[in-house]
């Protein structure tokens, strides 16, 4: 355990607190069992270390952070670690990448039940089935999900906006977008920064190497497919290759209105397998599936459209400049899906929360398509400040 503490302290000493993700302030850290999931590379580990450092400094004795892919667990169980830590006065146990540990759910449940004064905070892949596992953690865990950088966070990360810049609700944007856009523009001109965000601003690690960022994004995807996916879903090598093939086929066709039979033939799998693969790509934050508003079994039908999960994927996978209309729609869908239900509608590009209709386009797009709809808006690229129901597209990047 001494070695675990030494590694933990080294991590704390090197933790950068100049920028913090939106979710950190939203978590109720007083809960006894907290689970944080999200795509690889979104900053879950850094967020935990920032919280520990802020609360306890660089060398707390009754707090321990450990990654479950540590070699320590090749001979020791997680439960045994918790037992030892608790006996030495441990109060808070932070567990990173729990999906790397096969029996994480059962052992965390046992730790929670057997050590009532111990607080447990864990992170894991966005694919984790926290609410469906055999251990039934759903009645115990407070679950949070971390998404990639919003456009607002990107601007703060780039020191273009102050840390005090708050997010806006969707209703605020719809009702006050002119004033909000003018407020932002007292600090920056958003449009040049918006183009950079679309290309490389979604994952915080872009600052390490902007030039090689696209390659890093694809490496991250491969790691998710070849490491995280097998750990979570116990899927075989054949299926992994087929899922990767499906992803690359989709990347050349998005936004794609799927013909499931044709797509099944292209990937060389059954219709059932294809639908399962699409669900896994969605869970892994690799694609966005736009579906009709539905409940129950109807949710299992094929999506109406498929997008890559964020615009950085579009740039990383495209040999040329990605199609601008696709980028605009992908950005809007990506930023809205964090806090809102985005569904397919025949009248416009998107329906949000079952009551707002949005058509996405360039600044010269006319409102002709939405003039007979209530609660209908244009989200327009290339627009610094809007008018009436014409709203700058970039402003929807301030939702979180």
C-alpha positions as CSV (number, residue, x, y, z in Angstrom):
1,X,0.0,0.0,0.0
2,X,2.9,2.3,0.6
3,X,3.8,2.2,-3.1
4,X,0.2,3.1,-4.0
5,X,0.3,6.2,-1.8
6,X,3.7,7.2,-3.3
7,X,2.3,7.0,-6.8
8,X,-0.8,8.8,-5.7
9,X,1.2,11.7,-4.2
10,X,3.3,12.0,-7.3
11,X,0.1,12.4,-9.4
12,X,-1.3,15.0,-7.0
13,X,1.9,17.1,-7.2
14,X,1.8,17.2,-11.0
15,X,-2.0,18.0,-11.2
16,X,-2.8,21.2,-13.0
17,X,-5.7,23.1,-11.6
18,X,-5.7,26.1,-14.0
19,X,-8.8,24.6,-15.8
20,X,-11.6,22.5,-14.4
21,X,-14.3,20.6,-16.3
22,X,-17.9,21.7,-15.9
23,X,-18.9,18.5,-14.1
24,X,-16.6,19.1,-11.1
25,X,-18.9,21.8,-9.6
26,X,-22.1,19.8,-10.3
27,X,-21.1,16.6,-8.4
28,X,-22.4,16.3,-4.8
29,X,-19.1,15.0,-3.4
30,X,-20.8,14.2,-0.1
31,X,-22.5,11.1,-1.5
32,X,-21.0,7.8,-0.2
33,X,-20.9,6.1,-3.6
34,X,-20.2,8.2,-6.7
35,X,-19.7,6.8,-10.2
36,X,-18.4,9.0,-13.0
37,X,-18.4,7.6,-16.6
38,X,-17.4,9.2,-19.9
39,X,-15.5,8.7,-23.0
40,X,-11.7,8.1,-22.8
41,X,-9.8,11.4,-22.9
42,X,-12.4,13.7,-21.5
43,X,-10.6,14.4,-18.2
44,X,-12.2,12.1,-15.6
45,X,-8.9,11.3,-13.9
46,X,-7.7,14.9,-13.8
47,X,-11.1,16.0,-12.3
48,X,-10.8,13.5,-9.4
49,X,-7.2,14.6,-8.6
50,X,-8.2,18.3,-8.8
51,X,-11.0,17.6,-6.3
52,X,-8.7,15.7,-3.9
53,X,-6.0,18.4,-4.1
54,X,-8.4,21.2,-3.5
55,X,-10.0,19.5,-0.5
56,X,-6.9,17.8,1.1
57,X,-3.7,19.1,-0.4
58,X,-0.9,17.1,-1.9
59,X,-0.4,14.4,0.8
60,X,-3.6,13.3,2.5
61,X,-3.3,10.3,4.8
62,X,-6.9,9.1,4.9
63,X,-7.6,9.5,1.1
64,X,-6.3,7.2,-1.6
65,X,-6.5,7.4,-5.4
66,X,-5.6,4.3,-7.4
67,X,-6.1,3.1,-10.9
68,X,-7.5,-0.4,-11.2
69,X,-5.1,-1.3,-14.0
70,X,-2.2,-1.1,-11.5
71,X,0.0,-4.1,-11.2
72,X,-0.9,-4.2,-7.5
73,X,-4.2,-5.9,-8.4
74,X,-2.4,-8.8,-10.1
75,X,-2.0,-10.4,-6.7
76,X,-4.4,-8.4,-4.5
77,X,-8.1,-7.9,-4.7
78,X,-9.9,-4.6,-4.6
79,X,-11.8,-5.7,-1.5
80,X,-8.5,-6.5,0.3
81,X,-7.2,-3.1,-0.5
82,X,-10.3,-1.4,0.9
83,X,-10.0,-3.6,4.0
84,X,-6.4,-2.6,4.6
85,X,-7.0,1.0,3.8
86,X,-10.0,1.2,6.2
87,X,-8.1,-0.5,9.0
88,X,-5.5,2.3,8.8
89,X,-8.1,5.0,9.1
90,X,-9.0,5.5,5.4
91,X,-12.0,7.6,4.7
92,X,-12.2,8.2,1.0
93,X,-11.2,5.7,-1.8
94,X,-11.0,6.9,-5.3
95,X,-10.9,4.2,-8.0
96,X,-9.9,5.1,-11.6
97,X,-10.8,3.0,-14.7
98,X,-12.8,0.3,-12.9
99,X,-13.7,-1.3,-16.2
100,X,-10.1,-2.7,-16.2
101,X,-11.0,-4.9,-13.1
102,X,-13.3,-7.8,-13.9
103,X,-15.3,-8.0,-10.7
104,X,-15.4,-4.3,-10.0
105,X,-19.2,-4.0,-9.5
106,X,-19.5,-6.9,-7.0
107,X,-16.5,-5.8,-5.0
108,X,-17.6,-2.2,-4.8
109,X,-21.0,-3.2,-3.6
110,X,-19.4,-5.4,-0.9
111,X,-17.1,-2.6,0.1
112,X,-20.0,-0.2,0.3
113,X,-22.0,-2.6,2.5
114,X,-19.2,-3.8,4.7
115,X,-17.4,-0.4,5.4
116,X,-20.2,2.0,6.2
117,X,-17.9,4.9,7.0
118,X,-15.9,4.6,3.8
119,X,-16.7,6.9,0.8
120,X,-16.1,5.4,-2.7
121,X,-15.7,7.5,-5.9
122,X,-15.0,5.6,-9.1
123,X,-14.6,6.4,-12.8
124,X,-15.0,4.1,-15.8
125,X,-15.8,3.8,-19.5
126,X,-19.0,5.3,-20.8
127,X,-20.0,1.8,-21.8
128,X,-20.2,0.6,-18.2
129,X,-23.6,-1.0,-17.4
130,X,-23.8,0.5,-13.9
131,X,-27.5,0.0,-13.7
132,X,-27.7,-3.5,-15.1
133,X,-24.9,-5.4,-13.5
134,X,-25.3,-8.4,-11.3
135,X,-24.2,-6.5,-8.2
136,X,-27.1,-4.1,-8.6
137,X,-25.4,-0.8,-7.8
138,X,-28.3,1.3,-9.0
139,X,-29.8,1.7,-5.6
140,X,-26.5,2.8,-4.1
141,X,-24.6,4.9,-6.6
142,X,-25.0,8.5,-7.6
143,X,-24.0,8.5,-11.3
144,X,-22.6,11.3,-13.4
145,X,-21.5,11.4,-17.0
146,X,-18.7,13.5,-18.4
147,X,-18.8,14.7,-22.0
148,X,-16.0,16.3,-24.0
149,X,-15.3,20.0,-23.9
150,X,-18.1,22.4,-24.8
151,X,-17.3,25.4,-27.0
152,X,-17.6,27.5,-23.8
153,X,-15.1,25.3,-22.0
154,X,-12.8,25.4,-25.0
155,X,-12.8,29.2,-24.9
156,X,-11.9,29.2,-21.2
157,X,-9.3,26.6,-21.8
158,X,-7.7,28.8,-24.4
159,X,-7.9,31.8,-22.0
160,X,-10.2,33.6,-24.4
161,X,-13.0,33.8,-21.8
162,X,-12.7,34.2,-18.0
163,X,-13.4,31.2,-15.8
164,X,-16.4,33.0,-14.4
165,X,-18.2,32.7,-17.8
166,X,-21.3,30.7,-16.9
167,X,-23.2,28.3,-19.1
168,X,-26.7,29.2,-20.4
169,X,-29.9,27.2,-20.4
170,X,-31.5,26.4,-23.7
171,X,-34.5,28.6,-22.8
172,X,-32.1,31.6,-22.1
173,X,-30.5,31.1,-25.5
174,X,-33.8,30.9,-27.3
175,X,-35.3,34.0,-25.5
176,X,-32.2,36.2,-25.0
177,X,-29.7,35.1,-27.7
178,X,-29.1,38.6,-29.1
179,X,-28.1,40.0,-25.7
180,X,-26.0,36.9,-24.8
181,X,-24.1,37.0,-28.1
182,X,-23.3,40.6,-27.6
183,X,-22.2,39.9,-24.1
184,X,-19.7,37.3,-25.3
185,X,-18.4,39.5,-28.0
186,X,-17.3,42.1,-25.5
187,X,-14.5,39.6,-24.7
188,X,-13.8,37.8,-28.0
189,X,-14.8,37.4,-31.7
190,X,-16.3,33.9,-31.5
191,X,-16.3,32.8,-35.1
192,X,-12.5,32.2,-35.7
193,X,-12.3,30.3,-32.4
194,X,-15.4,28.3,-33.3
195,X,-13.7,27.0,-36.5
196,X,-10.7,25.8,-34.4
197,X,-13.0,24.1,-31.9
198,X,-14.8,22.2,-34.7
199,X,-11.4,20.8,-35.8
200,X,-9.6,20.1,-32.5
201,X,-11.4,21.4,-29.4
202,X,-13.4,18.5,-28.0
203,X,-10.8,16.5,-26.1
204,X,-8.7,18.4,-23.5
205,X,-5.5,16.6,-24.6
206,X,-5.4,18.6,-27.9
207,X,-3.1,21.2,-26.2
208,X,-0.4,18.6,-25.9
209,X,0.0,18.4,-29.7
210,X,-2.4,20.2,-32.0
211,X,-0.5,19.1,-35.1
212,X,-0.8,15.4,-34.2
213,X,-4.2,15.7,-32.6
214,X,-6.1,13.9,-35.3
215,X,-3.9,10.9,-35.1
216,X,-4.3,10.9,-31.3
217,X,-8.1,10.9,-31.7
218,X,-8.0,7.8,-33.9
219,X,-5.6,6.1,-31.5
220,X,-8.0,6.8,-28.7
221,X,-10.8,5.3,-30.7
222,X,-8.7,2.2,-31.3
223,X,-7.9,1.9,-27.6
224,X,-11.5,2.1,-26.7
225,X,-12.3,-0.7,-29.2
226,X,-9.4,-3.0,-28.5
227,X,-9.1,-2.5,-24.7
228,X,-12.2,-0.9,-23.1
229,X,-14.8,-2.6,-25.2
230,X,-13.5,-6.2,-24.4
231,X,-13.2,-5.4,-20.7
232,X,-16.8,-4.1,-20.5
233,X,-18.7,-6.2,-23.0
234,X,-16.5,-9.4,-23.1
235,X,-16.7,-9.2,-26.9
236,X,-14.5,-11.3,-29.2
237,X,-11.7,-10.2,-31.6
238,X,-13.9,-10.9,-34.7
239,X,-16.7,-8.6,-33.5
240,X,-14.2,-5.8,-32.6
241,X,-12.9,-5.8,-36.1
242,X,-16.4,-5.7,-37.5
243,X,-17.3,-2.8,-35.2
244,X,-14.2,-0.9,-36.3
245,X,-15.1,-1.6,-40.0
246,X,-18.6,-0.3,-39.4
247,X,-17.3,2.9,-37.8
248,X,-15.0,3.6,-40.7
249,X,-17.7,2.9,-43.3
250,X,-20.0,5.3,-41.4
251,X,-17.3,8.0,-41.3
252,X,-17.4,8.2,-45.1
253,X,-21.2,8.5,-45.3
254,X,-22.3,10.7,-42.4
255,X,-24.9,12.1,-41.9
256,X,-26.1,8.6,-43.0
257,X,-29.7,7.5,-43.3
258,X,-29.2,3.8,-42.7
259,X,-30.3,1.0,-44.9
260,X,-29.8,-1.8,-42.4
261,X,-29.8,-4.6,-44.9
262,X,-27.3,-2.9,-47.1
263,X,-25.1,-1.9,-44.2
264,X,-25.2,-5.4,-42.8
265,X,-23.9,-6.8,-46.1
266,X,-21.1,-4.2,-46.2
267,X,-19.9,-5.1,-42.7
268,X,-20.7,-8.8,-43.3
269,X,-22.8,-9.3,-40.2
270,X,-26.4,-10.1,-39.4
271,X,-29.0,-7.4,-39.0
272,X,-29.2,-8.2,-35.2
273,X,-25.4,-7.9,-34.9
274,X,-25.3,-4.6,-36.8
275,X,-27.9,-3.1,-34.5
276,X,-25.9,-4.3,-31.5
277,X,-22.7,-2.8,-32.9
278,X,-24.4,0.6,-33.5
279,X,-25.5,0.6,-29.9
280,X,-22.0,-0.1,-28.8
281,X,-20.6,2.7,-30.9
282,X,-23.1,5.0,-29.4
283,X,-22.3,3.9,-25.8
284,X,-18.6,4.4,-26.5
285,X,-19.3,8.0,-27.6
286,X,-18.1,7.2,-31.2
287,X,-21.4,8.0,-33.0
288,X,-24.6,9.8,-32.4
289,X,-27.8,8.0,-33.3
290,X,-30.8,10.2,-34.2
291,X,-34.0,8.4,-33.5
292,X,-37.7,9.1,-33.6
293,X,-39.3,9.9,-30.4
294,X,-40.2,6.5,-29.0
295,X,-40.6,4.5,-25.8
296,X,-40.3,0.9,-24.8
297,X,-39.4,-1.7,-27.5
298,X,-39.8,0.9,-30.3
299,X,-36.4,2.4,-29.1
300,X,-34.7,-0.7,-30.6
301,X,-35.7,0.2,-34.2
302,X,-33.0,1.5,-36.5
303,X,-32.0,5.2,-36.1
304,X,-33.2,7.7,-38.8
305,X,-29.7,9.2,-39.1
306,X,-26.2,8.5,-37.9
307,X,-23.5,11.1,-37.1
308,X,-20.0,10.9,-35.8
309,X,-20.0,11.7,-32.1
310,X,-18.2,15.0,-32.5
311,X,-16.7,17.2,-35.2
312,X,-13.1,16.3,-34.3
313,X,-13.8,12.8,-35.5
314,X,-14.9,14.3,-38.9
315,X,-11.6,16.1,-39.3
316,X,-9.5,13.2,-38.0
317,X,-11.1,10.7,-40.5
318,X,-11.5,13.0,-43.5
319,X,-8.7,13.2,-46.1
320,X,-10.1,16.6,-47.2
321,X,-12.1,19.3,-45.6
322,X,-15.2,17.7,-44.1
323,X,-18.6,18.7,-45.5
324,X,-19.7,21.9,-43.8
325,X,-23.4,20.9,-43.5
326,X,-22.5,17.7,-41.7
327,X,-20.1,19.6,-39.3
328,X,-22.9,22.1,-38.4
329,X,-25.4,19.4,-37.7
330,X,-22.9,17.2,-35.8
331,X,-21.9,20.2,-33.6
332,X,-25.5,21.0,-32.8
333,X,-26.5,17.4,-32.0
334,X,-23.4,16.9,-29.9
335,X,-23.8,20.0,-27.7
336,X,-27.5,19.5,-27.2
337,X,-27.5,15.8,-26.3
338,X,-25.6,16.5,-23.0
339,X,-28.7,17.9,-21.3
340,X,-31.5,17.5,-23.8
341,X,-33.4,14.9,-25.8
342,X,-32.7,15.3,-29.5
343,X,-34.9,13.4,-31.8
344,X,-35.7,13.0,-35.5
345,X,-38.5,15.0,-37.2
346,X,-39.6,15.2,-40.8
347,X,-40.3,18.9,-40.6
348,X,-36.8,20.1,-39.6
349,X,-33.3,18.8,-38.9
350,X,-33.9,18.2,-35.2
351,X,-36.6,18.2,-32.6
352,X,-35.4,19.0,-29.0
353,X,-37.2,17.9,-25.9
354,X,-40.3,17.2,-28.0
355,X,-41.2,20.8,-28.4
356,X,-38.5,22.9,-30.1
357,X,-37.7,22.6,-33.8
358,X,-34.4,23.5,-35.3
359,X,-33.1,23.9,-38.8
360,X,-29.3,24.1,-39.2
361,X,-27.5,26.0,-41.9
362,X,-25.3,28.9,-43.1
363,X,-26.0,32.6,-42.4
364,X,-27.9,33.0,-45.6
365,X,-30.4,30.3,-44.9
366,X,-34.0,31.6,-45.0
367,X,-36.8,30.8,-42.5
368,X,-39.1,29.5,-45.3
369,X,-39.0,25.9,-44.0
370,X,-40.0,26.7,-40.5
371,X,-42.5,29.6,-41.0
372,X,-45.5,27.5,-40.3
373,X,-44.1,25.8,-37.2
374,X,-44.4,27.0,-33.6
375,X,-41.3,27.1,-31.4
376,X,-39.1,26.8,-34.5
377,X,-35.6,28.3,-34.9
378,X,-32.7,28.6,-37.3
379,X,-29.3,27.8,-35.9
380,X,-27.0,29.5,-38.3
381,X,-23.2,29.2,-38.9
382,X,-21.2,32.2,-39.8
383,X,-23.5,34.5,-37.8
384,X,-22.0,36.6,-35.0
385,X,-25.3,38.0,-33.7
386,X,-28.8,36.7,-34.4
387,X,-32.2,38.2,-34.9
388,X,-35.7,37.1,-33.9
389,X,-35.6,33.2,-34.3
390,X,-32.3,33.2,-36.1
391,X,-29.6,32.2,-33.6
392,X,-25.8,31.9,-34.0
393,X,-24.9,28.2,-34.1
394,X,-21.8,28.8,-31.9
395,X,-24.0,30.0,-29.1
396,X,-25.4,26.5,-28.6
397,X,-21.8,25.6,-27.4
398,X,-22.6,27.5,-24.2
399,X,-25.1,25.0,-22.9
400,X,-22.7,23.3,-20.5
